[in-house]
Amino acid sequence: MSERRFGAEAMGDPGFLRSLARGRSLRLRTADRALAFMGCPPLEPLLRAEVEAFLAVSGTKASVLGEEALGDRAFVGRLRRGASPYLETFDRVRAWMAANATEEELRAVRGRLAGVPDPFGATREAAQTPAAGVDAGEDLPANGNFLDTREAAARLGLSPKTLERCRASGEGPEFRKPGSRVRYRLEDLEAWASARRWTSISQERGARRGKER
């Protein structure tokens, strides 16, 4: 199927996929229309179910989740009233919940989601499968060459929240997650910081403009 045909039939917009390639942001409700056309389960009910399961299992306050994951204390309240967040918000919230739950809590959340259709299906399960030779219940130690999020953020001179956002957007340093906790290798932090070493503000701005092109 051509891009134009997909856009026309799924969204009533022949230029839909081209607009995505140019960086268009989608609300979950819009993304769900495309998923429905492809015969896939929707994302929006999954996010609502995951958020409610995480809050119930972890005991986290709704305002705390919104503030720490997004800088928006009212996020969960609006979600409960029917607001449709953007896909980027979906990714950031899920990344924050995964980074701030124990393995036991994650198992409990997954148990509560057993009957919720998941458009990621086997893809998400494969991504959660540990690499060969790594124990699924093993966490890398938060010492030696491995640091947790707060330690890594302090090492870089960032706030933990900023580092979490970088992780969710894919702009941060490499990290590992063989078990329930995110861990950063010291060498990866140093390499990431060294790649952002500048001798002037104009040099840094020029590099940023080059990256955005």
Backbone bond lengths (Angstrom), bond angles and torsions (degrees), N, CA, C in turn:
res aa  C-N    CA-C-N  psi(-1)  N-CA   C-N-CA  omega(-1)  CA-C   N-CA-C  phi
1 M - - - 1.460 - - 1.522 109.01 -
2 S 1.311 116.70 135.93 1.459 120.19 179.58 1.523 110.77 -74.89
3 E 1.321 116.47 161.36 1.465 120.85 178.12 1.525 110.92 -60.48
4 R 1.324 116.46 -43.53 1.463 119.85 -177.84 1.520 111.67 -65.52
5 R 1.321 115.90 -39.21 1.463 118.29 179.47 1.516 111.13 -67.05
6 F 1.348 115.79 -42.37 1.461 118.23 177.84 1.527 110.51 -58.51
7 G 1.335 116.44 -49.20 1.461 120.03 -179.09 1.511 112.45 -59.42
8 A 1.331 116.33 -42.35 1.459 120.62 -178.08 1.521 111.52 -66.78
9 E 1.341 116.49 -44.58 1.461 119.37 -174.90 1.530 112.71 -79.78
10 A 1.333 116.34 -36.23 1.469 118.94 -176.91 1.516 112.42 -83.56
11 M 1.354 116.22 -38.16 1.462 120.08 -169.95 1.523 113.80 -122.72
12 G 1.338 116.63 -6.13 1.459 118.73 -174.74 1.508 111.95 70.25
13 D 1.342 116.65 24.36 1.471 122.17 -176.48 1.529 108.23 -144.89
14 P 1.340 118.44 101.21 1.465 120.67 -179.01 1.532 113.39 -58.78
15 G 1.313 117.84 -25.74 1.459 121.10 -178.46 1.520 113.97 -93.95
16 F 1.329 117.05 13.41 1.469 121.06 -174.87 1.533 112.26 -57.58
17 L 1.337 118.09 -51.37 1.461 120.43 -176.78 1.527 111.63 -68.29
18 R 1.307 117.45 -33.43 1.466 119.51 176.76 1.523 110.38 -65.09
19 S 1.328 116.60 -37.90 1.463 119.31 178.71 1.528 110.88 -66.43
20 L 1.336 117.57 -33.34 1.463 120.38 175.40 1.520 110.55 -65.35
21 A 1.328 116.30 -42.53 1.467 120.52 -179.81 1.525 111.25 -62.94
22 R 1.336 116.36 -27.51 1.473 120.10 178.84 1.522 112.05 -85.62
23 G 1.326 117.91 1.97 1.457 120.71 174.96 1.513 115.76 103.31
24 R 1.317 118.17 14.40 1.464 120.45 179.24 1.523 110.71 -60.45
25 S 1.314 116.62 136.01 1.463 121.91 176.39 1.528 109.38 -92.02
26 L 1.316 114.94 136.82 1.466 120.09 -179.10 1.513 111.47 -111.82
27 R 1.317 115.27 139.85 1.456 119.00 167.13 1.525 108.14 -79.55
28 L 1.322 115.67 154.21 1.460 119.56 -178.11 1.518 111.78 -56.83
29 R 1.319 116.48 -36.28 1.463 119.88 -178.21 1.525 110.81 -61.53
30 T 1.337 115.67 -38.27 1.462 120.03 178.28 1.519 110.63 -71.15
31 A 1.332 116.58 -43.98 1.462 120.28 177.36 1.527 110.93 -59.29
32 D 1.323 116.74 -36.06 1.460 120.47 -178.34 1.531 111.86 -66.59
33 R 1.333 117.14 -28.11 1.469 119.42 175.65 1.522 109.96 -64.52
34 A 1.338 116.24 -42.69 1.469 120.06 178.34 1.524 110.62 -66.05
35 L 1.331 117.07 -40.82 1.460 120.64 178.96 1.529 111.17 -64.28
36 A 1.327 116.53 -40.18 1.468 120.17 179.26 1.526 110.47 -62.57
37 F 1.331 116.32 -39.47 1.461 120.40 178.47 1.524 110.57 -61.61
38 M 1.344 116.48 -35.74 1.465 121.25 -179.09 1.527 112.46 -84.83
39 G 1.338 116.27 -1.90 1.455 119.57 179.81 1.506 113.80 80.22
40 C 1.341 117.85 24.26 1.463 122.50 -178.55 1.534 110.30 -105.85
41 P 1.332 117.83 152.85 1.469 121.23 176.61 1.527 110.49 -63.90
42 P 1.318 117.86 155.60 1.467 121.47 -178.86 1.525 112.70 -78.48
43 L 1.324 115.87 159.71 1.457 122.64 178.47 1.522 113.11 -88.10
44 E 1.323 116.77 -37.02 1.466 119.49 -172.00 1.534 112.90 -60.14
45 P 1.335 119.45 -47.05 1.473 118.09 177.27 1.521 112.44 -62.35
46 L 1.332 117.10 -32.32 1.464 120.66 178.98 1.520 110.42 -64.47
47 L 1.334 117.34 -45.73 1.465 119.84 179.49 1.528 110.58 -62.13
48 R 1.326 117.41 -45.25 1.466 119.97 -179.88 1.532 110.81 -59.82
49 A 1.328 115.94 -43.27 1.469 119.77 -179.36 1.521 111.25 -66.87
50 E 1.339 117.19 -40.72 1.464 120.45 -179.38 1.528 110.81 -65.55
51 V 1.322 117.22 -42.75 1.462 120.88 -179.87 1.525 110.16 -62.29
52 E 1.319 117.34 -47.88 1.460 120.39 -178.50 1.532 110.86 -64.95
53 A 1.332 117.38 -39.30 1.461 120.47 178.54 1.523 110.82 -65.35
54 F 1.335 116.77 -42.33 1.466 120.54 179.59 1.526 110.89 -63.26
55 L 1.328 117.20 -44.76 1.458 120.38 -179.67 1.528 110.83 -62.34
56 A 1.326 117.04 -42.46 1.458 120.87 -178.84 1.527 112.21 -67.43
57 V 1.321 116.31 -41.30 1.466 120.68 -175.92 1.521 111.87 -76.04
58 S 1.333 116.49 -43.42 1.462 120.15 -174.13 1.518 113.51 -85.93
59 G 1.338 117.18 -20.19 1.462 120.33 -175.74 1.517 112.76 77.35
60 T 1.326 117.15 10.70 1.468 121.71 178.70 1.522 109.93 -70.00
61 K 1.319 116.87 139.01 1.460 120.12 176.07 1.521 109.72 -74.27
62 A 1.326 115.48 145.77 1.465 120.38 -179.30 1.526 111.26 -58.13
63 S 1.329 116.58 -39.92 1.469 119.88 -178.61 1.525 111.69 -67.16
64 V 1.340 116.28 -33.19 1.467 120.32 179.17 1.527 110.25 -68.75
65 L 1.328 116.87 -43.81 1.465 119.72 177.58 1.534 109.97 -58.08
66 G 1.318 116.24 -48.63 1.458 119.59 -178.61 1.510 112.85 -62.17
67 E 1.333 116.58 -42.58 1.462 121.01 -178.11 1.516 111.51 -67.42
68 E 1.336 117.77 -47.46 1.461 120.36 -174.48 1.524 112.66 -78.08
69 A 1.316 117.66 -33.09 1.466 119.71 -179.12 1.519 112.35 -81.72
70 L 1.351 116.50 -34.46 1.455 119.59 -171.15 1.521 114.68 -132.16
71 G 1.343 116.99 -8.12 1.456 118.89 -172.88 1.515 111.72 71.80
72 D 1.340 116.83 27.86 1.464 122.61 -175.25 1.533 108.67 -140.69
73 R 1.324 117.50 96.94 1.463 121.97 -176.61 1.529 112.37 -63.69
74 A 1.327 118.01 -23.80 1.465 121.18 -175.60 1.523 112.93 -92.22
75 F 1.325 117.79 4.12 1.469 120.56 -173.98 1.525 112.32 -56.29
76 V 1.335 117.96 -51.99 1.468 120.66 -175.80 1.523 110.39 -63.81
77 G 1.324 116.86 -38.64 1.458 119.73 178.61 1.520 111.93 -59.98
78 R 1.323 116.59 -44.15 1.468 120.04 178.45 1.525 110.85 -67.37
79 L 1.342 116.53 -37.75 1.462 120.00 178.15 1.527 109.77 -61.47
80 R 1.325 117.04 -41.29 1.466 120.94 -179.93 1.525 111.62 -68.00
81 R 1.321 116.33 -26.44 1.477 119.53 179.71 1.526 111.99 -87.24
82 G 1.335 116.86 1.80 1.470 119.22 174.48 1.503 115.89 107.48
83 A 1.334 119.42 3.66 1.462 120.93 178.85 1.519 109.83 -64.54
84 S 1.323 116.47 145.30 1.463 121.53 179.60 1.528 108.56 -108.24
85 P 1.333 118.35 108.36 1.465 120.88 -178.20 1.526 111.71 -75.16
86 Y 1.325 114.91 169.89 1.455 120.95 177.10 1.535 110.56 -79.51
87 L 1.328 115.99 160.16 1.456 120.58 177.69 1.524 111.47 -58.51
88 E 1.344 116.91 -38.55 1.466 120.11 178.97 1.524 111.01 -60.74
89 T 1.329 115.89 -37.31 1.461 121.06 178.18 1.529 109.81 -66.40
90 F 1.318 116.78 -41.77 1.471 122.52 176.80 1.530 109.63 -54.22
91 D 1.332 116.53 -48.13 1.467 120.62 -178.20 1.523 111.71 -65.85
92 R 1.320 116.93 -42.75 1.465 120.32 -177.61 1.527 111.73 -66.15
93 V 1.324 116.69 -41.64 1.467 120.19 179.97 1.521 110.59 -65.90
94 R 1.329 117.26 -43.92 1.465 120.11 -179.91 1.526 110.96 -65.13
95 A 1.330 116.92 -39.51 1.465 120.17 179.40 1.525 110.28 -64.71
96 W 1.332 117.02 -40.49 1.468 120.19 -179.81 1.520 110.73 -66.30
97 M 1.323 117.07 -43.97 1.465 119.48 -179.59 1.529 110.75 -63.25
98 A 1.332 116.98 -41.07 1.463 120.24 179.93 1.521 111.45 -64.52
99 A 1.338 116.36 -34.78 1.464 120.53 -177.84 1.525 112.61 -80.84
100 N 1.320 117.54 -14.26 1.459 120.77 -175.03 1.525 113.03 -119.75
101 A 1.315 116.35 27.87 1.463 121.32 176.94 1.520 108.98 -130.28
102 T 1.313 115.86 146.78 1.456 120.22 174.96 1.525 108.79 -77.28
103 E 1.332 116.13 166.80 1.459 119.55 178.01 1.531 110.56 -61.24
104 E 1.323 116.83 -37.29 1.461 120.46 178.50 1.528 110.67 -64.00
105 E 1.334 116.47 -42.02 1.462 120.02 178.82 1.524 110.93 -66.17
106 L 1.345 117.02 -39.51 1.459 120.06 178.95 1.524 111.02 -62.94
107 R 1.329 116.59 -39.54 1.466 119.61 177.26 1.517 110.78 -64.23
108 A 1.330 116.49 -40.06 1.461 120.21 179.32 1.522 111.06 -65.85
109 V 1.331 116.77 -39.32 1.467 120.54 177.76 1.521 109.80 -63.56
110 R 1.334 116.37 -46.19 1.466 119.38 179.39 1.528 110.95 -60.43
111 G 1.337 116.28 -35.98 1.459 119.48 178.24 1.517 111.88 -63.33
112 R 1.316 116.42 -38.81 1.471 120.45 179.39 1.530 111.96 -71.34
113 L 1.331 116.79 -20.06 1.467 120.99 -177.83 1.522 112.37 -97.32
114 A 1.326 116.64 8.35 1.467 120.15 -173.84 1.524 113.01 -54.60
115 G 1.326 117.94 -34.20 1.456 119.59 -177.50 1.512 114.66 -98.54
116 V 1.345 116.95 7.29 1.469 120.52 -178.14 1.524 109.59 -94.57
117 P 1.348 118.59 120.91 1.470 120.89 179.20 1.528 111.11 -58.30
118 D 1.328 115.96 137.30 1.457 121.86 -177.18 1.524 109.58 -122.75
119 P 1.352 118.24 114.05 1.464 120.15 -178.67 1.516 113.09 -65.40
120 F 1.341 117.69 -19.09 1.461 119.99 179.78 1.522 110.98 -79.76
121 G 1.314 117.16 -27.19 1.448 122.76 174.50 1.509 113.98 48.09
122 A 1.329 115.15 -128.20 1.460 121.24 -175.77 1.520 111.48 -65.13
123 T 1.330 117.54 -25.94 1.468 119.86 -179.67 1.511 110.32 -60.75
124 R 1.343 117.24 -44.88 1.453 119.65 -179.68 1.521 110.34 -68.15
125 E 1.346 117.30 -38.86 1.452 119.73 179.14 1.519 110.97 -62.18
126 A 1.334 117.26 -40.64 1.456 120.48 179.50 1.512 111.07 -65.40
127 A 1.333 116.02 -38.00 1.464 120.08 -179.44 1.521 110.97 -66.78
128 Q 1.345 116.90 -25.94 1.457 120.40 -178.79 1.528 111.98 -89.09
129 T 1.359 116.60 -7.64 1.452 119.74 -179.28 1.512 109.44 -74.98
130 P 1.330 120.08 127.06 1.453 121.04 -178.07 1.509 112.27 -66.08
131 A 1.312 116.00 151.03 1.451 120.96 178.22 1.520 109.73 -66.03
132 A 1.323 114.95 159.59 1.464 119.53 -179.05 1.520 110.37 -57.59
133 G 1.328 115.26 133.96 1.451 120.07 177.91 1.507 113.98 87.93
134 V 1.331 118.28 -0.83 1.462 121.19 -179.77 1.516 109.03 -111.07
135 D 1.294 117.11 127.21 1.454 122.91 179.21 1.514 109.32 -70.51
136 A 1.351 117.68 129.69 1.463 121.58 -177.32 1.509 112.00 -60.82
137 G 1.329 118.41 -26.78 1.459 120.85 -179.15 1.506 113.00 -95.71
138 E 1.333 117.63 4.75 1.454 120.97 -173.28 1.516 111.52 -88.60
139 D 1.296 117.01 133.86 1.457 122.72 171.42 1.510 108.00 -107.08
140 L 1.339 116.42 138.99 1.452 118.78 172.72 1.523 108.14 -65.79
141 P 1.296 119.56 140.07 1.457 121.36 -176.89 1.512 112.11 -65.44
142 A 1.329 116.26 139.96 1.467 120.74 178.36 1.514 109.07 -84.94
143 N 1.324 116.30 55.73 1.450 121.35 177.87 1.523 107.94 -156.79
144 G 1.337 117.67 -178.29 1.449 119.94 179.58 1.513 110.77 60.21
145 N 1.338 116.68 -124.67 1.455 121.51 -177.67 1.517 113.40 -88.90
146 F 1.337 118.35 -2.23 1.450 121.37 -177.97 1.530 110.52 -113.71
147 L 1.341 114.60 134.89 1.460 120.99 -177.19 1.515 109.55 -125.26
148 D 1.342 116.58 147.87 1.455 119.23 173.31 1.525 108.85 -81.27
149 T 1.342 116.46 -178.22 1.462 120.01 -173.68 1.528 112.33 -61.03
150 R 1.330 116.80 -44.01 1.465 119.28 -178.47 1.525 111.36 -66.37
151 E 1.329 116.56 -41.30 1.461 119.93 179.75 1.525 110.86 -66.95
152 A 1.338 116.19 -40.93 1.461 119.99 179.51 1.526 110.87 -65.77
153 A 1.340 116.27 -41.70 1.458 119.84 178.84 1.525 111.08 -61.60
154 A 1.335 116.25 -42.68 1.468 120.19 179.07 1.519 110.44 -63.47
155 R 1.322 116.18 -37.93 1.466 120.56 179.83 1.527 110.99 -63.28
156 L 1.328 116.13 -35.73 1.460 121.54 -178.06 1.523 113.03 -89.75
157 G 1.326 116.76 -7.24 1.454 119.88 -177.12 1.514 113.03 76.28
158 L 1.330 116.51 26.58 1.460 122.39 179.46 1.520 109.74 -113.86
159 S 1.318 116.41 166.67 1.458 119.75 171.94 1.524 108.27 -84.71
160 P 1.334 118.54 152.38 1.469 119.94 176.58 1.526 112.19 -55.51
161 K 1.323 116.81 -35.97 1.463 120.73 -179.81 1.530 111.08 -63.71
162 T 1.349 116.23 -41.88 1.461 119.71 178.60 1.515 111.03 -63.86
163 L 1.338 116.74 -41.69 1.466 119.98 179.44 1.523 110.71 -65.73
164 E 1.332 117.54 -36.70 1.464 120.64 176.84 1.519 110.75 -63.37
165 R 1.337 116.45 -39.94 1.461 119.59 178.96 1.520 110.78 -66.34
166 C 1.328 116.66 -39.87 1.464 120.31 177.34 1.533 110.43 -62.53
167 R 1.319 116.31 -38.57 1.461 120.67 179.07 1.520 110.83 -65.92
168 A 1.316 116.58 -41.91 1.468 120.50 -179.13 1.521 111.65 -68.20
169 S 1.336 117.09 -34.60 1.466 120.88 -177.70 1.524 112.38 -85.24
170 G 1.335 117.30 -13.35 1.456 120.67 -177.65 1.513 113.99 84.68
171 E 1.335 118.03 9.65 1.457 121.53 -177.43 1.528 112.84 -98.00
172 G 1.327 117.18 -2.10 1.448 120.33 -176.61 1.518 113.01 -92.40
173 P 1.330 116.78 -176.37 1.461 121.03 178.50 1.526 111.60 -69.73
174 E 1.319 116.77 160.98 1.454 121.25 177.67 1.530 109.73 -61.37
175 F 1.338 115.34 146.94 1.463 119.63 177.24 1.519 109.43 -138.93
176 R 1.304 116.08 166.75 1.459 122.45 179.60 1.524 109.57 -124.38
177 K 1.329 115.33 148.84 1.452 119.15 178.58 1.530 109.42 -149.52
178 P 1.329 117.47 68.96 1.458 119.84 -179.61 1.521 113.34 -72.61
179 G 1.327 116.85 -21.38 1.460 121.09 179.31 1.508 109.61 -127.09
180 S 1.318 117.13 -125.62 1.457 121.00 -175.91 1.519 113.46 -96.50
181 R 1.334 118.11 -14.53 1.456 120.83 -172.97 1.510 112.28 -114.46
182 V 1.317 115.30 142.00 1.459 120.80 175.01 1.522 109.00 -77.09
183 R 1.328 116.13 135.06 1.453 121.20 178.06 1.529 109.47 -132.68
184 Y 1.328 115.48 140.90 1.458 122.39 177.70 1.523 109.64 -111.14
185 R 1.323 116.62 136.65 1.445 120.63 175.91 1.524 108.36 -86.36
186 L 1.303 116.82 136.18 1.459 122.24 -176.52 1.524 111.43 -55.46
187 E 1.322 116.72 -42.41 1.462 120.40 -179.34 1.529 111.86 -61.67
188 D 1.345 117.18 -36.95 1.464 120.96 179.65 1.524 111.14 -69.33
189 L 1.332 116.93 -37.23 1.460 120.40 177.06 1.523 110.36 -63.52
190 E 1.323 116.38 -44.09 1.457 120.50 -178.59 1.522 111.09 -66.15
191 A 1.343 117.13 -39.17 1.464 120.56 178.57 1.520 110.87 -65.49
192 W 1.330 116.67 -41.08 1.468 121.12 -180.00 1.526 110.51 -65.41
193 A 1.329 116.32 -42.39 1.466 120.13 179.46 1.526 110.98 -67.99
194 S 1.335 117.40 -38.45 1.467 120.80 -179.07 1.522 111.09 -65.41
195 A 1.333 116.61 -33.10 1.461 120.50 179.42 1.521 111.73 -70.02
196 R 1.332 116.35 -11.25 1.464 121.83 179.77 1.525 111.19 -116.34
197 R 1.316 115.16 33.73 1.466 121.29 178.67 1.518 108.97 -94.86
198 W 1.343 116.88 123.68 1.465 121.64 -176.79 1.530 110.67 -125.77
199 T 1.311 115.08 156.72 1.465 120.48 176.62 1.515 111.86 -103.68
200 S 1.330 117.01 -8.61 1.461 120.60 177.84 1.511 109.71 -159.15
201 I 1.327 116.41 158.97 1.463 121.40 176.75 1.510 110.48 -63.37
202 S 1.349 117.34 -39.91 1.458 120.25 -178.56 1.525 111.32 -64.27
203 Q 1.330 117.64 -34.73 1.463 120.99 177.23 1.524 110.50 -64.96
204 E 1.335 116.02 -44.29 1.455 120.36 179.44 1.517 111.07 -63.89
205 R 1.343 117.73 -41.82 1.461 120.69 179.88 1.522 110.94 -65.78
206 G 1.342 116.32 -38.03 1.458 119.46 178.75 1.515 111.57 -64.47
207 A 1.322 117.20 -40.78 1.463 121.14 178.31 1.526 110.29 -65.26
208 R 1.318 116.69 -39.14 1.470 119.82 179.59 1.511 111.08 -66.00
209 R 1.350 117.68 -41.88 1.460 120.21 178.75 1.517 110.76 -64.40
210 G 1.339 116.48 -38.21 1.451 119.41 178.43 1.516 112.13 -63.85
211 K 1.330 116.25 -36.59 1.458 120.92 179.59 1.513 111.10 -69.53
212 E 1.331 117.76 -33.22 1.464 120.99 -177.11 1.497 112.52 -76.91
213 R 1.344 118.50 -17.86 1.464 120.54 -178.87 1.515 111.78 -73.62
